[in-house]
Amino acid sequence: MGDNDNTPYGAFTMPKGCTDEKAINYDPNALEDDGSCEYPAPPAPPPKPKPRPTPPPPPEVDDCSDVKKMYQIIIVTLIATFILLLILILLNKNKNNIENVNDENPFVIYLN
């Protein structure tokens, strides 16, 4: 109540300021809110998770190629076995070492 605040001597003015306790400039002595309250900045939102990269599609598998290879191996093995059996029979035919022990099963041969 002085000369500079334009109030008459002895007049009482209510202290003004920020009356919100949540404000960073809260004034416990203020009895009237003057709109000067300042609030802290809101917390930053949590960072968004990075999207997981999409895995590449599995390579296309040609299932038939494995089956074809298997049949080729079987055919080659059968031909090689047949040729080997013919060679053995022809080599031993002249020596007369082939005996047919089992007359019931002519496909069983024994080599001496």
C-alpha positions as CSV (number, residue, x, y, z in Angstrom):
1,M,0.0,0.0,0.0
2,G,2.3,2.5,-1.2
3,D,2.4,5.4,-3.5
4,N,3.1,3.5,-6.7
5,D,0.3,0.9,-6.8
6,N,-2.5,3.5,-7.1
7,T,-4.4,2.2,-4.1
8,P,-5.6,4.4,-1.4
9,Y,-3.7,4.4,1.8
10,G,-4.9,1.6,4.0
11,A,-6.8,-0.1,1.3
12,F,-6.4,-3.8,1.1
13,T,-5.8,-5.7,-2.2
14,M,-5.8,-9.5,-2.5
15,P,-2.6,-11.0,-3.6
16,K,-2.9,-12.2,-7.2
17,G,-1.0,-15.1,-8.8
18,C,-1.2,-18.7,-9.8
19,T,-3.5,-20.6,-7.4
20,D,-3.3,-24.0,-9.1
21,E,-1.0,-26.4,-7.1
22,K,-0.3,-28.4,-10.2
23,A,1.3,-25.4,-11.9
24,I,5.1,-25.0,-11.9
25,N,4.7,-21.4,-10.8
26,Y,2.1,-22.0,-8.0
27,D,2.1,-19.2,-5.5
28,P,0.8,-20.3,-2.1
29,N,0.4,-16.7,-1.1
30,A,-1.9,-15.8,-4.0
31,L,-5.6,-15.6,-3.1
32,E,-6.8,-14.7,-6.5
33,D,-5.9,-16.4,-9.7
34,D,-4.6,-14.0,-12.3
35,G,-4.3,-16.6,-15.2
36,S,-0.5,-16.7,-15.1
37,C,-0.3,-20.4,-14.2
38,E,2.3,-22.3,-16.3
39,Y,2.2,-26.1,-16.6
40,P,5.0,-28.5,-17.4
41,A,5.1,-29.9,-20.9
42,P,3.3,-33.1,-21.2
43,P,5.5,-36.2,-21.2
44,A,6.6,-37.3,-24.6
45,P,4.7,-40.3,-26.0
46,P,6.6,-43.5,-25.9
47,P,8.4,-44.2,-29.1
48,K,6.5,-46.4,-31.5
49,P,8.0,-49.8,-31.8
50,K,9.8,-50.4,-35.1
51,P,7.8,-52.7,-37.4
52,R,9.4,-56.1,-37.8
53,P,10.6,-56.6,-41.3
54,T,8.5,-59.0,-43.2
55,P,10.5,-62.2,-43.9
56,P,11.0,-63.1,-47.5
57,P,8.7,-65.8,-48.8
58,P,10.2,-69.2,-48.8
59,P,11.8,-70.3,-52.1
60,E,9.6,-72.2,-54.4
61,V,10.5,-75.9,-54.2
62,D,9.9,-78.1,-57.2
63,D,8.9,-81.3,-55.5
64,C,8.9,-83.2,-58.8
65,S,12.6,-82.6,-59.4
66,D,13.5,-84.7,-56.3
67,V,11.2,-87.5,-57.4
68,K,12.6,-87.4,-60.9
69,K,16.1,-87.6,-59.5
70,M,15.1,-90.5,-57.3
71,Y,13.7,-92.4,-60.2
72,Q,16.7,-91.7,-62.3
73,I,19.0,-93.1,-59.6
74,I,16.8,-96.2,-59.3
75,I,16.8,-96.9,-63.0
76,V,20.6,-96.4,-63.3
77,T,21.1,-98.7,-60.4
78,L,18.9,-101.4,-61.9
79,I,20.6,-101.1,-65.3
80,A,24.1,-101.3,-63.7
81,T,23.0,-104.3,-61.6
82,F,21.6,-106.1,-64.7
83,I,24.8,-105.4,-66.7
84,L,27.0,-106.6,-63.8
85,L,24.9,-109.8,-63.5
86,L,25.2,-110.4,-67.3
87,I,29.0,-110.0,-67.1
88,L,29.3,-112.4,-64.3
89,I,27.1,-115.0,-66.0
90,L,29.1,-114.6,-69.3
91,L,32.5,-114.9,-67.6
92,N,31.5,-118.0,-65.6
93,K,29.6,-119.7,-68.4
94,N,32.7,-120.8,-70.2
95,K,34.3,-122.1,-67.0
96,N,31.2,-124.1,-66.2
97,N,31.3,-123.1,-62.6
98,I,27.7,-122.2,-62.3
99,E,25.6,-124.7,-60.5
100,N,21.9,-124.7,-60.1
101,V,21.6,-126.2,-56.7
102,N,17.9,-125.4,-56.2
103,D,15.8,-126.8,-59.1
104,E,12.7,-125.3,-57.7
105,N,14.0,-121.8,-57.9
106,P,16.1,-121.4,-61.1
107,F,16.9,-117.8,-60.3
108,V,19.2,-118.8,-57.4
109,I,22.7,-119.4,-58.6
110,Y,25.9,-120.2,-56.7
111,L,29.3,-119.3,-57.9
112,N,32.2,-121.7,-57.0
